[in-house]
């Protein structure tokens, strides 16, 4: 199984990233920069290999009940 970094790309190490896990086991990555800057896609195609908004840090992680 590929590592999270190889599957997701830069979002896996970006403070603007947000990961949502569903009860069915799906995983969705969202860019929170898209909330305030139209240059960024809310749900970018993965893996993201280049991003002018990348800011190293921990992404948010949420699990659906």
N, C-alpha and C positions, 0 to 999 in steps of 0.2 A: 504494500500500500504506500502511495507517495506521501511525503511529509506535507504538513500544512503549508509550509512556505512554498513548496513546489506546486501545490494545487491552487493556492490563493494568490501568491505573489506578494507584492509590497503591502497589501492591506493587512496581512497577518502580523506585521510589525509596525503598524501606523496608529497613532493615537486618534485619528479621525475614523478609523474602521470600526464597524459594529457587526458582530456576528450573532445571528438569530438561529437557534436550533429548534426545530419543531418536534412535536410529539411523535411524528412518523419517521423521524431520523434525518430529515432534510436539513440542510445548512444554507443560510443566505447571508451574504456579506453586503453591507450597505456602507456608502461613504457619507459621513455626516457633514462633510464640507458642501455637499450638494444642497443642503438645507439653506445655505446662505450665498452660494456662488454657483451660477448657472453653467460655468465651465466644466463642472464635475457631474458625472452620471451618478444617480442615486444607487443603482445596482450595476456596477461596472462589470464588463465581461472578464472572467477570470481565466488564467492568472494575469494580474496587473504587473507588467514588467517595467513600466515607466510612468511616473506621476509627478507633476510639478507641485502637488500639494502634500506629498508624503512627509510626515513628521514622525520620526522614530518615537516609539512609545508603545504602551499596551492598548490594544483595541478593547472595546466594550464587548462583553459576552452575555447573552441572555438566553435562557431556555424557556420555552413555552410549557406551561403546566400540562 
